[in-house]
Structure formats: structure tokens, C-alpha cells
């Protein structure tokens, strides 16, 4: 993907036939969670029923994945904090996850009865910067990108990139 429009179109399953192969240039291990029809070039895929994100750990060792893709998946998970803990566990320091989810007020969020959670532009900031979540012992992630994008109000999504802090300098 070369542009934000590419990312948006891919996350929204628009006419986008391939991820540009060099998206993973220099990346050793790439994972795509709950891909459905959104396949990422050179990524291992974890999908239900073989992998149940609600109860199963991500079947990779600690600090082994450089990049994770997560497009229209987290809103279908009841225990998002468990999944985010697993994502953080498997990411290498400095590794990142790209997330696209429906924005809370869009028709896209409301039209699917399987959606279990809503997301706003403050969801991840609250999660990583509010003492309330310390009870769940989720370690912080850096928020690199966090914005709302859509082609109309009814079709908005939240695009987020989180990065696991480096062990030596926490960035």
C-alpha cells in the first residue's frame, strides 16, 4: 500500500486486488488476524474456526512477529483486551499493528448484529493512558496513527497504527 486511500480501500474491501508486494520489504514475520476476504501478501493468517480469538492465544512465540494486520476484526471480538495483550506479546519491540474498524457512529457499525464493540478516536488513548485499565494489566502501546476516514458519514472507519515500544527506550 502506498497511500492512505489504498489502506482505506483495502480495509473497506473496495476494488483493490492486491497489496503491493514491497509493503513487507524488510519484514520477516507478518500476521493477518481474521482476514475474511482481505488477504495480505506474505502474511500468515489466523481465522475462525481454526483459531478462536476469544479463548485461544496467538500461536506464535513472544516477540516473533514484526507486523500485524487487523481489518474489520476487533469489532467482532468480545474480549478485545485479551486479543490486544496477545498482539503485544507476539510483536517484536518496534513491531506494529494496522487496525481498521467501523467508527462508532457510522451505519457500518450499526448494520452488523455481530459487532460486539464500538471504537472512537479516543478508544486506544483511553485504553493505554487511563488507570482504569491497569486492573487488566495491559501494557501500553504507542499510537502512531489514529484518524477517522470515510467517503460519507454513514461509511466512516477508524484507522489506527499501534507500535510496541522498544525495550531499551520505550519508543
C-alpha positions as CSV (number, residue, x, y, z in Angstrom):
1,X,0.0,0.0,0.0
2,X,1.4,3.3,-1.0
3,X,-1.3,5.8,0.2
4,X,-3.9,6.2,2.9
5,X,-6.5,5.8,0.2
6,X,-5.0,2.3,-0.6
7,X,-5.3,1.4,3.1
8,X,-8.9,2.7,3.3
9,X,-9.9,0.9,0.1
10,X,-8.3,-2.4,1.3
11,X,-9.9,-2.1,4.8
12,X,-13.3,-1.4,3.3
13,X,-12.9,-4.2,0.7
14,X,-13.2,-1.8,-2.2
15,X,-11.8,-2.6,-5.6
16,X,-8.3,-3.3,-4.5
17,X,-7.0,-6.6,-5.9
18,X,-3.5,-6.9,-4.4
19,X,-1.3,-5.5,-1.7
20,X,1.8,-4.1,-3.4
21,X,4.4,-6.8,-2.6
22,X,7.0,-4.4,-1.2
23,X,4.7,-3.5,1.6
24,X,6.5,-6.1,3.6
25,X,10.0,-5.3,2.4
26,X,12.4,-6.0,5.2
27,X,9.7,-7.5,7.4
28,X,10.4,-11.1,8.4
29,X,7.1,-12.2,10.0
30,X,3.7,-10.8,9.1
31,X,0.3,-11.9,10.5
32,X,-3.2,-11.2,9.4
33,X,-5.9,-11.7,12.1
34,X,-9.4,-12.6,11.0
35,X,-8.8,-11.8,7.3
36,X,-12.0,-13.0,5.8
37,X,-11.6,-11.9,2.2
38,X,-8.8,-9.4,3.0
39,X,-5.6,-11.2,2.2
40,X,-2.2,-9.6,2.8
41,X,0.7,-10.6,0.7
42,X,3.2,-12.8,2.5
43,X,1.1,-12.8,5.8
44,X,0.3,-15.8,7.8
45,X,-3.5,-15.8,8.5
46,X,-5.4,-16.7,11.7
47,X,-9.1,-17.3,11.1
48,X,-12.0,-18.8,12.9
49,X,-12.7,-21.8,13.4
50,X,-9.1,-22.9,13.4
51,X,-8.2,-20.0,15.7
52,X,-10.8,-18.7,18.2
53,X,-9.6,-15.2,19.2
54,X,-12.0,-15.2,22.2
55,X,-10.2,-18.0,24.0
56,X,-7.0,-19.0,22.2
57,X,-3.6,-17.4,22.4
58,X,-2.0,-16.3,19.1
59,X,0.1,-19.4,18.3
60,X,3.4,-17.7,17.9
61,X,6.2,-17.2,20.4
62,X,6.8,-14.0,22.3
63,X,8.5,-11.2,20.3
64,X,8.3,-13.1,17.0
65,X,6.0,-11.0,14.7
66,X,7.1,-7.8,13.0
67,X,3.8,-6.6,11.6
68,X,0.1,-7.5,12.2
69,X,-2.9,-6.6,10.1
70,X,-6.3,-6.4,11.6
71,X,-9.1,-5.2,9.3
72,X,-12.7,-5.3,10.4
73,X,-11.9,-7.9,13.0
74,X,-11.7,-6.4,16.5
75,X,-15.3,-5.2,16.5
76,X,-16.4,-8.9,16.3
77,X,-14.4,-9.9,19.4
78,X,-16.0,-9.7,22.9
79,X,-12.7,-9.7,24.8
80,X,-10.7,-7.1,22.9
81,X,-8.3,-6.6,25.8
82,X,-7.3,-10.3,25.7
83,X,-6.6,-10.1,21.9
84,X,-4.6,-6.8,22.3
85,X,-2.5,-8.5,25.1
86,X,-1.8,-11.3,22.7
87,X,-0.9,-9.0,19.9
88,X,1.5,-7.1,22.2
89,X,3.0,-10.4,23.4
90,X,3.9,-11.6,19.9
91,X,5.0,-8.3,18.4
92,X,8.8,-7.6,18.4
93,X,9.8,-4.4,20.1
94,X,9.2,-1.7,17.5
95,X,6.7,-4.0,15.7
96,X,3.3,-2.6,14.7
97,X,-0.3,-3.5,14.1
98,X,-2.5,-1.8,11.5
99,X,-6.2,-1.7,12.5
100,X,-9.3,-0.7,10.6
101,X,-12.7,-0.8,12.5
102,X,-16.0,0.9,11.9
103,X,-16.4,4.3,13.5
104,X,-18.9,4.1,16.4
105,X,-21.5,6.5,14.8
106,X,-21.4,5.1,11.3
107,X,-24.1,2.9,9.7
108,X,-21.3,0.4,9.1
109,X,-21.0,-0.1,12.8
110,X,-24.8,-0.5,13.3
111,X,-25.7,-2.7,10.4
112,X,-24.0,-5.9,11.6
113,X,-25.5,-7.5,14.6
114,X,-22.3,-9.5,15.2
115,X,-20.5,-6.3,16.2
116,X,-19.7,-6.5,19.9
117,X,-17.7,-3.3,20.4
118,X,-17.6,0.3,19.0
119,X,-14.5,2.3,18.6
120,X,-13.9,6.1,18.6
121,X,-10.8,8.2,18.1
122,X,-10.2,8.1,21.8
123,X,-10.6,4.4,22.4
124,X,-6.9,3.4,22.2
125,X,-5.7,6.5,24.0
126,X,-8.1,5.7,26.9
127,X,-7.0,2.1,26.9
128,X,-3.3,2.8,27.2
129,X,-3.4,6.0,29.2
130,X,-6.2,5.5,31.8
131,X,-5.6,4.0,35.2
132,X,-8.9,2.1,35.0
133,X,-7.4,-0.4,32.6
134,X,-4.4,-1.1,34.8
135,X,-6.6,-3.7,36.5
136,X,-6.3,-5.7,33.3
137,X,-2.6,-5.2,33.3
138,X,-2.4,-4.3,29.6
139,X,0.9,-2.8,28.8
140,X,0.9,0.4,26.8
141,X,1.4,0.6,23.0
142,X,2.5,3.7,21.1
143,X,-0.3,5.2,19.0
144,X,1.4,6.1,15.7
145,X,-1.7,6.8,13.6
146,X,-5.3,7.4,14.7
147,X,-7.8,9.0,12.4
148,X,-11.4,8.8,11.0
149,X,-11.8,8.2,7.3
150,X,-14.7,7.6,5.0
151,X,-16.3,8.6,1.8
152,X,-19.6,9.7,3.5
153,X,-20.8,10.0,7.1
154,X,-22.6,6.6,7.0
155,X,-19.4,4.9,5.9
156,X,-16.7,6.0,8.4
157,X,-14.0,3.9,9.8
158,X,-11.2,4.4,12.3
159,X,-7.7,3.7,11.1
160,X,-5.1,3.1,13.8
161,X,-1.5,2.0,13.9
162,X,-0.1,0.9,17.2
163,X,3.6,0.1,17.9
164,X,5.1,-2.0,20.6
165,X,7.6,0.2,22.4
166,X,11.3,-0.8,22.1
167,X,12.6,-2.3,25.3
168,X,15.6,0.0,25.6
169,X,13.9,3.4,25.2
170,X,10.2,2.7,25.3
171,X,9.6,4.2,21.8
